[in-house]
């Protein structure tokens, strides 16, 4: 169904009607194809209007490439370096030119965390680097960014909770923070303390 809808609207400009829930969050109504869908859906969608990348856009496109491969826990600059390394090695060009060759297929389709979006990003970067100045490329590829537990971000901000804010990435850090891992670490500390005190349940 996803591919059928995509084929029906290929090369057309179309819009997504939305519903608003009680919190004010907007969700696209389309049940089969939308930007909130799975990797296949997201990998097929482009903006109708392109924008020149510029240096900042090119940087974020490289970060997006690393994210879609599964490098999203690295510091941003390390993601950029990783993307530049695979660009220089010719791996991105190989995927764009011969995506079904055994070596390309094993890299993007079997190794990347989000293979369809990764492939789409390879195509976009390949096209950008076919110009004398990649920053001049007119890109229409969505680069996804997400919040970190938006509800907790609001609570931390309203309460000026620096510790909680750090756990949900409101405070600058070298690497992305994971609030769930932080909570797990605290729980483990309390379980260990309870075990030391002789709690049978904790042991």
Backbone bond lengths (Angstrom), bond angles and torsions (degrees), N, CA, C in turn:
res aa  C-N    CA-C-N  psi(-1)  N-CA   C-N-CA  omega(-1)  CA-C   N-CA-C  phi
1 X - - - 1.456 - - 1.532 111.73 -
2 X 1.345 116.49 -39.91 1.465 119.73 179.29 1.521 110.50 -59.90
3 X 1.325 114.99 -49.17 1.462 119.59 -178.40 1.521 110.79 -65.75
4 X 1.324 117.43 -35.53 1.460 120.74 178.68 1.518 111.68 -64.08
5 X 1.328 116.53 -43.99 1.472 120.55 177.98 1.522 109.98 -65.01
6 X 1.343 116.18 -43.48 1.464 120.04 -179.96 1.530 110.78 -61.94
7 X 1.324 116.71 -41.54 1.472 119.94 179.28 1.521 111.07 -65.33
8 X 1.329 115.89 -37.89 1.472 119.87 -179.59 1.526 111.39 -63.61
9 X 1.328 117.65 -36.53 1.460 120.49 -175.79 1.527 112.93 -104.39
10 X 1.327 117.45 10.18 1.466 120.48 179.78 1.524 110.32 -58.12
11 X 1.331 115.46 137.26 1.472 122.87 178.42 1.527 113.17 65.77
12 X 1.323 117.39 15.68 1.462 121.05 175.31 1.525 109.40 -116.20
13 X 1.325 115.08 152.21 1.464 120.07 170.91 1.517 108.17 -88.59
14 X 1.320 116.59 126.58 1.459 119.83 -179.94 1.525 109.54 -140.09
15 X 1.316 115.57 166.27 1.455 121.47 -175.26 1.528 109.56 -126.74
16 X 1.315 115.67 156.16 1.453 121.31 177.94 1.526 109.93 -105.20
17 X 1.326 118.20 113.82 1.471 118.82 171.52 1.530 108.82 -68.85
18 X 1.335 116.24 148.77 1.463 120.75 -174.37 1.528 112.35 -127.06
19 X 1.305 114.70 154.78 1.464 122.75 167.66 1.518 108.55 -108.08
20 X 1.324 116.66 148.78 1.461 121.90 172.44 1.521 108.41 -108.50
21 X 1.354 116.88 131.51 1.455 118.39 176.76 1.532 110.07 -89.02
22 X 1.331 116.95 -176.35 1.466 120.92 -173.98 1.522 112.34 -65.21
23 X 1.350 117.33 -18.69 1.466 120.26 178.87 1.524 112.26 -89.79
24 X 1.323 115.75 -7.48 1.453 119.42 -176.59 1.516 113.35 92.30
25 X 1.339 116.79 7.34 1.457 119.46 177.81 1.526 110.34 -78.64
26 X 1.319 116.41 138.58 1.460 121.98 -177.41 1.524 109.93 -99.97
27 X 1.325 115.48 130.84 1.462 121.37 179.49 1.532 109.32 -127.55
28 X 1.331 117.90 132.16 1.468 119.03 176.74 1.523 110.99 -65.38
29 X 1.318 116.79 141.55 1.457 122.23 -176.62 1.525 111.61 -77.38
30 X 1.313 117.07 -31.64 1.462 121.25 -176.26 1.531 111.39 -51.91
31 X 1.348 118.16 121.91 1.465 119.77 -176.15 1.525 114.59 -81.50
32 X 1.321 117.65 -16.20 1.463 119.78 -171.78 1.529 114.23 -112.77
33 X 1.314 117.29 -36.00 1.465 120.46 -175.87 1.519 109.54 -136.44
34 X 1.332 116.51 117.31 1.453 120.79 175.56 1.514 108.87 -162.08
35 X 1.328 115.83 167.68 1.462 121.02 179.73 1.527 111.99 -71.73
36 X 1.326 117.93 -10.48 1.462 121.08 175.39 1.521 111.89 -98.23
37 X 1.321 116.32 8.27 1.453 121.06 -179.80 1.519 111.85 -79.35
38 X 1.326 115.73 -165.09 1.455 121.03 -177.99 1.524 111.61 -79.74
39 X 1.305 115.95 -172.27 1.459 121.77 -176.72 1.524 112.23 -58.24
40 X 1.334 116.97 -39.60 1.470 120.65 179.91 1.523 110.33 -62.15
41 X 1.330 116.17 -46.58 1.474 120.21 179.40 1.522 111.32 -60.65
42 X 1.303 116.20 -50.78 1.462 120.47 -175.99 1.527 111.61 -65.07
43 X 1.316 115.91 -33.61 1.457 119.37 -178.88 1.517 114.08 -70.40
44 X 1.340 117.04 -16.66 1.465 120.24 -177.89 1.521 113.20 -96.39
45 X 1.325 117.76 -11.41 1.463 120.33 -171.38 1.529 112.65 -95.72
46 X 1.331 114.75 139.05 1.461 122.72 174.17 1.525 108.01 -131.10
47 X 1.321 116.29 153.29 1.456 119.96 171.67 1.529 109.79 -69.51
48 X 1.323 116.28 147.99 1.464 120.56 178.65 1.524 110.74 -70.46
49 X 1.327 116.91 -31.87 1.462 121.56 -178.68 1.529 109.83 -109.58
50 X 1.319 115.20 131.10 1.464 120.63 179.98 1.523 110.47 -90.82
51 X 1.324 115.09 157.11 1.462 121.87 175.30 1.523 109.20 -133.71
52 X 1.328 115.01 145.68 1.464 119.05 177.73 1.523 109.28 -65.84
53 X 1.328 115.94 134.46 1.459 120.25 -175.98 1.520 112.31 -62.01
54 X 1.326 116.47 -54.22 1.459 119.63 -171.98 1.526 109.02 68.18
55 X 1.314 118.47 174.78 1.474 120.50 -177.57 1.523 113.23 -63.98
56 X 1.333 117.41 -37.84 1.460 119.97 -178.30 1.524 110.75 -70.63
57 X 1.335 116.54 -41.37 1.458 120.24 179.36 1.525 111.98 -64.91
58 X 1.330 116.31 -39.67 1.463 120.18 178.35 1.525 110.24 -63.92
59 X 1.331 116.20 -40.81 1.469 120.31 177.98 1.527 110.60 -60.71
60 X 1.336 117.09 -45.46 1.456 119.85 -178.49 1.523 111.91 -69.72
61 X 1.314 117.72 -28.55 1.462 120.29 176.14 1.532 109.94 -67.02
62 X 1.324 116.49 -36.99 1.473 120.82 175.51 1.525 110.93 -66.90
63 X 1.322 116.00 -41.72 1.466 119.96 177.30 1.526 110.10 -62.19
64 X 1.317 116.20 -40.61 1.470 121.58 178.78 1.531 110.25 -61.73
65 X 1.326 116.89 -40.68 1.463 120.88 177.81 1.533 110.34 -59.06
66 X 1.325 115.55 -47.28 1.472 120.14 179.24 1.525 111.01 -64.26
67 X 1.328 117.13 -41.86 1.464 120.64 179.19 1.520 111.71 -58.76
68 X 1.320 115.77 -45.51 1.459 120.11 -175.78 1.526 111.94 -72.22
69 X 1.320 116.96 -19.05 1.467 119.71 175.47 1.523 110.86 -81.21
70 X 1.353 116.18 -22.74 1.452 120.37 -179.18 1.511 113.56 116.21
71 X 1.337 116.47 15.54 1.463 121.42 -179.14 1.530 111.87 -98.31
72 X 1.330 116.86 24.76 1.460 120.57 -171.71 1.527 115.08 -73.86
73 X 1.324 118.06 -5.79 1.467 119.96 176.74 1.530 112.22 -94.99
74 X 1.324 117.02 -4.71 1.461 120.39 178.37 1.529 110.03 -77.55
75 X 1.343 118.25 156.84 1.473 120.03 170.30 1.532 109.89 -58.23
76 X 1.316 116.45 151.68 1.466 120.62 -174.74 1.523 112.54 -55.40
77 X 1.328 117.32 -43.96 1.465 119.36 -177.20 1.522 111.73 -67.27
78 X 1.327 117.32 -31.03 1.466 119.54 175.99 1.520 110.95 -70.12
79 X 1.320 116.66 -32.14 1.471 120.24 175.60 1.522 110.03 -66.36
80 X 1.326 116.19 -41.64 1.469 120.04 177.28 1.529 110.03 -61.13
81 X 1.327 116.71 -45.22 1.470 120.66 179.95 1.517 111.35 -63.14
82 X 1.323 117.31 -39.28 1.464 119.94 177.89 1.524 110.32 -62.72
83 X 1.326 116.58 -45.63 1.463 120.30 179.80 1.524 110.84 -61.75
84 X 1.313 116.24 -42.49 1.470 119.14 179.74 1.524 111.51 -65.81
85 X 1.333 117.11 -32.28 1.463 120.09 179.60 1.521 111.40 -67.95
86 X 1.356 117.47 -40.30 1.469 118.79 179.78 1.526 111.13 -77.03
87 X 1.327 116.95 -25.45 1.466 119.85 172.70 1.517 110.48 -67.09
88 X 1.317 116.18 -47.15 1.466 120.73 -179.89 1.526 112.00 -65.54
89 X 1.329 116.77 -31.58 1.465 120.80 179.65 1.530 112.22 -76.49
90 X 1.326 117.02 -8.75 1.463 120.60 178.63 1.517 114.34 84.18
91 X 1.329 117.21 6.42 1.463 119.59 -177.27 1.523 112.10 -69.59
92 X 1.318 116.84 -37.95 1.466 120.45 178.94 1.523 110.11 -66.14
93 X 1.321 117.30 -44.96 1.463 120.82 177.76 1.522 111.23 -60.78
94 X 1.330 116.87 -39.53 1.464 121.10 -179.32 1.522 111.01 -63.25
95 X 1.333 116.45 -41.12 1.463 120.65 178.81 1.528 109.93 -65.37
96 X 1.327 116.63 -42.51 1.463 120.41 -178.45 1.528 111.82 -66.79
97 X 1.322 116.74 -37.54 1.469 120.79 -176.07 1.519 112.90 -84.38
98 X 1.325 116.64 -41.80 1.465 120.35 -177.30 1.530 109.82 -136.46
99 X 1.325 116.49 72.91 1.471 119.65 -174.72 1.522 114.40 -64.79
100 X 1.343 116.90 -24.05 1.460 119.79 -176.16 1.524 113.58 -98.65
101 X 1.330 117.21 4.31 1.462 118.39 174.30 1.528 108.40 -66.14
102 X 1.323 118.20 149.67 1.478 119.92 -175.99 1.529 113.93 -54.05
103 X 1.324 117.13 -42.61 1.468 119.34 -177.65 1.523 111.46 -69.76
104 X 1.332 117.27 -42.05 1.469 120.42 178.30 1.515 111.28 -66.00
105 X 1.326 115.87 -45.40 1.462 120.76 -176.91 1.518 111.66 -62.12
106 X 1.314 117.13 -40.71 1.465 120.01 -179.29 1.516 111.57 -68.42
107 X 1.346 116.12 -24.08 1.470 119.41 -178.92 1.515 111.77 -83.26
108 X 1.349 116.87 -55.42 1.465 118.22 -173.17 1.529 112.78 -85.05
109 X 1.323 117.91 -37.47 1.463 119.49 -173.75 1.524 112.84 -84.66
110 X 1.331 117.08 -28.58 1.458 119.65 -173.93 1.527 113.35 -108.45
111 X 1.327 117.17 -14.74 1.468 120.37 -175.38 1.520 112.52 -111.18
112 X 1.329 117.68 -36.31 1.470 120.77 -177.24 1.523 111.01 -66.06
113 X 1.342 116.13 144.62 1.462 121.33 179.54 1.526 111.48 -66.38
114 X 1.330 116.67 -40.38 1.468 123.03 178.28 1.521 107.66 -125.59
115 X 1.329 117.66 81.30 1.462 120.65 -168.70 1.532 115.61 -60.59
116 X 1.334 117.40 -38.26 1.470 118.71 -178.23 1.526 111.53 -67.87
117 X 1.325 116.41 -43.41 1.462 119.63 177.75 1.527 110.99 -69.50
118 X 1.318 116.38 -34.30 1.462 120.19 177.44 1.529 109.92 -64.53
119 X 1.323 116.71 -43.95 1.459 120.84 178.62 1.532 110.85 -62.10
120 X 1.331 116.75 -43.44 1.466 120.20 178.82 1.527 110.94 -60.98
121 X 1.325 116.75 -37.68 1.467 120.99 179.57 1.523 111.01 -70.78
122 X 1.324 116.68 -35.77 1.473 120.02 174.35 1.527 110.39 -60.04
123 X 1.331 116.85 -44.38 1.467 120.45 178.42 1.523 111.30 -60.58
124 X 1.321 115.88 -41.95 1.471 120.44 -177.47 1.529 110.77 -67.31
125 X 1.329 116.98 -44.47 1.467 120.12 179.60 1.521 111.49 -69.03
126 X 1.304 116.74 -36.27 1.475 120.30 176.77 1.528 109.72 -61.04
127 X 1.336 115.92 -44.67 1.467 119.95 178.94 1.528 110.84 -65.10
128 X 1.339 116.75 -40.40 1.466 120.08 179.93 1.521 111.17 -63.31
129 X 1.324 116.82 -43.35 1.457 120.68 -177.16 1.526 113.20 -80.68
130 X 1.323 116.92 -0.26 1.462 119.60 171.87 1.528 110.57 -80.43
131 X 1.356 116.75 -12.31 1.458 121.39 176.44 1.527 109.77 -89.37
132 X 1.327 115.17 158.30 1.464 119.41 176.28 1.522 110.54 -62.09
133 X 1.337 116.49 -34.86 1.464 121.94 177.03 1.528 108.40 -125.11
134 X 1.339 118.42 102.36 1.468 120.38 -179.12 1.528 113.37 -57.16
135 X 1.325 116.83 -26.83 1.466 120.01 -179.09 1.526 112.17 -66.60
136 X 1.342 116.94 -18.40 1.465 120.66 179.12 1.525 112.68 -83.89
137 X 1.322 117.34 -6.94 1.466 120.87 -176.08 1.525 110.90 -63.72
138 X 1.329 115.39 138.04 1.461 121.89 177.00 1.527 108.43 -91.14
139 X 1.311 115.45 104.88 1.467 120.87 -173.58 1.528 111.35 -100.11
140 X 1.333 114.87 145.65 1.471 120.65 175.22 1.523 111.22 -127.15
141 X 1.329 116.83 12.69 1.467 120.43 -177.92 1.534 110.96 -82.44
142 X 1.320 118.90 126.36 1.471 120.34 174.99 1.528 110.82 -67.11
143 X 1.316 116.41 133.35 1.468 121.79 174.36 1.522 106.24 -109.71
144 X 1.316 115.88 109.39 1.458 121.05 -172.39 1.527 111.69 -78.26
145 X 1.314 114.87 138.01 1.459 121.90 171.81 1.521 107.64 -133.94
146 X 1.315 115.61 144.57 1.455 119.38 -175.57 1.518 109.79 -132.48
147 X 1.308 116.03 153.65 1.449 121.06 174.36 1.524 110.29 -79.06
148 X 1.314 116.17 171.68 1.464 121.44 177.76 1.521 108.20 -114.16
149 X 1.338 116.74 96.07 1.466 121.33 -178.92 1.535 109.37 53.88
150 X 1.327 115.89 72.51 1.463 120.86 -172.85 1.519 113.94 -53.70
151 X 1.346 117.47 -38.17 1.456 120.04 179.42 1.519 111.55 -61.74
152 X 1.335 116.01 -45.24 1.468 120.09 178.59 1.527 111.24 -67.73
153 X 1.333 116.79 -31.77 1.460 119.51 175.92 1.526 110.25 -61.57
154 X 1.329 116.58 -42.69 1.464 120.12 179.36 1.529 111.13 -65.54
155 X 1.332 116.50 -43.62 1.467 119.71 178.59 1.529 110.80 -60.62
156 X 1.336 116.01 -44.99 1.466 120.18 -178.45 1.530 110.74 -64.32
157 X 1.325 116.10 -40.75 1.459 120.08 -179.22 1.532 111.05 -68.00
158 X 1.333 115.89 -44.99 1.469 119.49 -179.24 1.521 111.64 -64.63
159 X 1.334 116.61 -36.27 1.456 120.52 -179.44 1.515 113.77 -90.42
160 X 1.343 116.56 1.54 1.462 121.56 -176.98 1.533 110.99 50.31
161 X 1.336 113.38 45.05 1.464 121.75 -177.45 1.527 108.55 -89.97
162 X 1.319 116.64 98.52 1.465 119.97 -176.05 1.520 111.91 -66.64
163 X 1.336 116.89 -37.00 1.464 119.27 179.97 1.534 110.93 -68.11
164 X 1.334 115.67 -46.60 1.461 119.46 177.05 1.516 111.37 -65.51
165 X 1.333 116.57 -38.68 1.462 120.40 178.18 1.505 112.50 -61.41
166 X 1.333 116.31 -37.18 1.468 119.93 178.02 1.518 110.70 -64.76
167 X 1.337 116.99 -36.32 1.471 120.74 -177.86 1.530 112.31 -69.76
168 X 1.341 117.58 -24.01 1.466 120.72 -178.73 1.533 111.11 -113.31
169 X 1.315 116.24 23.59 1.469 122.86 170.46 1.522 114.47 66.32
170 X 1.328 116.81 31.83 1.463 119.80 171.10 1.516 111.68 -89.49
171 X 1.317 116.35 -14.32 1.462 122.82 -179.63 1.523 108.13 -110.79
172 X 1.342 118.33 133.06 1.469 119.83 -179.04 1.528 111.83 -55.63
173 X 1.337 115.82 138.97 1.461 121.91 179.05 1.517 108.91 -150.55
174 X 1.321 116.33 158.21 1.468 120.65 -179.58 1.520 111.84 -68.79
175 X 1.327 117.16 -33.84 1.470 121.30 -179.12 1.522 109.33 -128.21
176 X 1.348 117.77 153.30 1.464 120.16 177.50 1.524 110.94 -61.86
177 X 1.333 115.07 139.91 1.456 120.77 179.97 1.526 110.25 -95.84
178 X 1.328 115.50 151.65 1.463 121.93 -179.71 1.526 108.34 -123.81
179 X 1.327 116.65 107.65 1.465 120.20 -175.90 1.523 111.39 -62.81
180 X 1.327 117.73 -33.27 1.462 120.31 -179.78 1.524 110.85 -66.30
181 X 1.331 116.26 -40.31 1.464 119.52 176.23 1.525 110.71 -65.81
182 X 1.338 116.41 -35.67 1.459 120.28 177.81 1.517 112.25 -65.22
183 X 1.332 116.38 -43.78 1.465 121.07 177.72 1.532 109.94 -64.15
184 X 1.328 116.41 -41.49 1.464 120.69 179.27 1.530 111.05 -60.99
185 X 1.331 116.58 -40.46 1.468 120.38 179.45 1.529 110.72 -63.68
186 X 1.347 116.77 -41.26 1.472 120.28 178.38 1.527 111.36 -65.22
187 X 1.336 116.25 -42.22 1.463 120.19 178.88 1.530 110.07 -62.25
188 X 1.337 116.18 -43.77 1.469 119.76 179.25 1.529 111.56 -61.30
189 X 1.340 116.34 -38.75 1.466 119.67 177.84 1.528 111.07 -62.12
190 X 1.339 115.81 -42.46 1.470 119.41 -178.82 1.533 110.97 -70.14
191 X 1.329 116.70 -37.33 1.467 119.88 177.21 1.526 109.96 -64.32
192 X 1.336 116.77 -43.07 1.471 120.38 178.35 1.528 111.26 -62.38
193 X 1.342 115.89 -41.34 1.463 119.78 179.35 1.527 110.95 -64.92
194 X 1.340 115.55 -40.96 1.463 119.55 178.70 1.522 111.08 -65.77
195 X 1.329 116.52 -37.10 1.461 120.52 178.30 1.522 110.81 -64.92
196 X 1.342 115.64 -40.20 1.475 119.88 178.57 1.526 111.67 -63.74
197 X 1.357 116.01 -28.32 1.449 121.12 -179.69 1.528 112.42 -85.38
198 X 1.347 114.62 0.76 1.466 118.80 176.39 1.497 116.81 96.35
199 X 1.329 118.09 10.89 1.462 120.36 179.36 1.528 110.33 -66.86
200 X 1.324 117.37 123.14 1.459 121.43 179.84 1.535 110.45 -67.39
201 X 1.320 115.49 -37.76 1.466 119.67 -179.44 1.519 111.20 -62.95
202 X 1.338 116.59 -41.19 1.467 121.30 -178.62 1.536 111.24 -71.11
203 X 1.323 116.65 -26.42 1.448 120.30 -179.52 1.513 111.52 -80.67
